[in-house]
């Protein structure tokens, strides 16, 4: 937008110069042409300078995304919030009816997905039971992990968790 203002300024300057040149060839209209040309040059310089100033001032402002861009961004935020609420509901349900267990982290990775400003991690877990032969593994367990907790997670560490009594793959880790 501001480049358009600069272009208008340049066109005004060129028109002003053209009028002054014409004034040289037509002495009978020289005073009117000269004054009009000078005014156009001054207005063009001011217009160009303002376009340049505001263009530099606002160049780092986020661009307007338009209707489609803002709708896509809103859709992503809504999807992210829906996933966050799903995780919260799962945590609430398991905290009330889940069976307490200990889990050992075999491996983990940050998926790069962000939900409500927190990272989603994928874990390979060993669920530790009272008898070692009852232990079992859970692969590809995904859970939202806050940035504060993420820096303290280590392979081999054990954490408390709650397991759904009806589905032993449905588990939620507690970082406390």
C-alpha positions in Angstrom: 0.0 0.0 0.0 2.8 2.4 0.9 4.6 1.7 -2.3 1.5 2.9 -4.1 1.7 6.2 -2.2 5.4 6.5 -3.2 4.5 5.9 -6.9 1.8 8.7 -6.7 4.5 10.9 -5.3 6.9 10.2 -8.1 4.2 10.8 -10.7 3.4 14.2 -9.1 7.1 15.1 -9.2 7.4 14.1 -12.9 4.2 16.1 -13.7 5.5 19.1 -11.9 8.8 19.0 -13.8 6.9 18.6 -17.1 4.8 21.7 -16.3 7.9 23.8 -15.5 9.5 22.6 -18.8 6.3 23.5 -20.7 6.4 26.9 -19.0 9.7 27.6 -20.7 8.2 27.0 -24.1 5.0 29.0 -23.5 6.0 32.3 -21.9 2.4 33.7 -22.0 1.3 30.9 -19.5 4.6 30.7 -17.7 3.6 32.1 -14.4 0.6 29.7 -13.9 2.4 26.7 -15.2 5.5 27.4 -13.1 3.5 27.8 -9.9 1.4 24.7 -10.6 4.5 22.7 -11.4 6.3 23.8 -8.3 3.3 22.9 -6.1 3.1 19.5 -7.7 6.8 18.9 -7.1 6.5 19.9 -3.4 3.3 17.8 -2.9 5.0 14.8 -4.7 8.1 15.1 -2.5 5.9 15.1 0.6 3.8 12.2 -0.7 6.9 10.2 -1.5 8.5 10.9 1.9 5.3 10.0 3.8 5.0 6.7 1.8 8.6 5.9 2.5 8.3 6.8 6.2 5.1 4.8 6.8 6.3 1.9 4.7 9.4 1.5 6.9 7.4 2.1 10.1 4.8 -0.6 9.4 6.9 -3.1 7.4 7.2 -5.5 10.4 3.5 -5.4 11.3 1.7 -8.7 10.5 0.1 -8.8 7.1 -3.6 -9.0 7.0 -4.4 -12.6 6.1 -7.8 -11.9 4.5 -10.9 -13.9 5.1 -9.4 -17.3 4.1 -6.2 -16.9 6.0 -8.0 -15.8 9.2 -10.5 -18.7 8.8 -7.7 -21.2 8.5 -5.9 -19.8 11.5 -9.1 -19.8 13.5 -9.7 -23.4 12.5 -6.3 -24.5 13.7 -6.8 -22.7 17.0 -10.2 -24.4 17.4 -8.7 -27.8 16.5 -5.9 -27.2 19.0 -8.4 -26.3 21.7 -10.6 -29.3 21.0 -7.5 -31.6 21.4 -6.6 -29.8 24.6 -10.1 -30.3 26.0 -10.0 -34.0 24.9 -6.8 -34.5 26.9 -8.2 -32.6 29.9 -11.4 -34.8 29.9 -9.2 -37.9 29.7 -7.1 -36.7 32.6 -10.2 -35.9 34.7 -11.8 -39.3 33.9 -8.7 -41.3 34.6 -7.8 -39.4 37.8 -11.2 -40.4 39.3 -11.6 -44.0 38.0 -8.0 -44.9 36.9 -5.8 -47.5 38.6 -2.6 -46.0 40.0 0.6 -47.6 38.4 4.2 -46.6 37.8 5.5 -46.3 34.2 9.1 -46.2 33.0 9.9 -44.1 29.9 11.6 -46.2 27.3 11.8 -43.5 24.7 10.1 -40.2 23.9 10.1 -37.5 21.2 8.5 -34.1 20.7 6.1 -34.4 17.8 6.4 -30.7 17.0 2.7 -30.3 17.5 1.6 -27.5 19.8 -1.6 -27.5 21.7 -2.5 -24.5 23.9 1.1 -23.4 23.8 2.3 -26.8 25.1 4.1 -29.5 23.2 2.7 -32.9 22.4 5.1 -35.7 23.1 5.0 -39.3 21.9 6.2 -41.9 24.4 7.2 -45.6 24.5 6.3 -46.8 28.0 6.7 -49.8 30.2 3.9 -50.1 32.7 5.4 -51.5 35.9 3.1 -53.9 37.8 3.6 -55.6 41.2 5.1 -58.7 39.5 7.6 -58.1 36.8 6.1 -60.7 34.5 2.8 -58.6 34.5 4.6 -55.5 33.0 3.5 -54.5 29.6 4.5 -51.9 27.0 2.5 -49.1 25.4 3.8 -47.7 22.1 3.0 -44.3 20.6 1.3 -42.8 23.7 0.7 -39.1 23.0 0.3 -36.6 25.7 0.5 -32.8 26.1 3.5 -31.8 28.2 4.1 -28.3 29.6 7.4 -26.6 28.7 8.4 -26.7 32.4 8.0 -30.4 32.6 9.5 -31.2 29.2 13.0 -30.2 30.2 13.0 -32.7 33.1 11.8 -35.8 31.2 14.5 -38.4 30.9 14.6 -41.9 29.3 14.6 -44.5 32.1 12.8 -42.3 34.6 9.7 -43.7 36.4 6.6 -41.6 36.9 3.2 -42.2 38.5 0.3 -42.8 36.1 -3.3 -43.8 36.0 -4.6 -46.6 33.8 -8.1 -47.1 32.6 -9.3 -50.4 34.2 -11.3 -51.2 31.1 -8.5 -50.4 28.6 -5.0 -50.8 29.7 -3.7 -48.8 26.7 -5.6 -45.7 28.0 -3.1 -44.1 30.3 -2.2 -40.7 31.6 1.1 -39.8 33.2 1.4 -37.6 36.2 4.5 -35.4 36.4 4.2 -34.7 40.1 
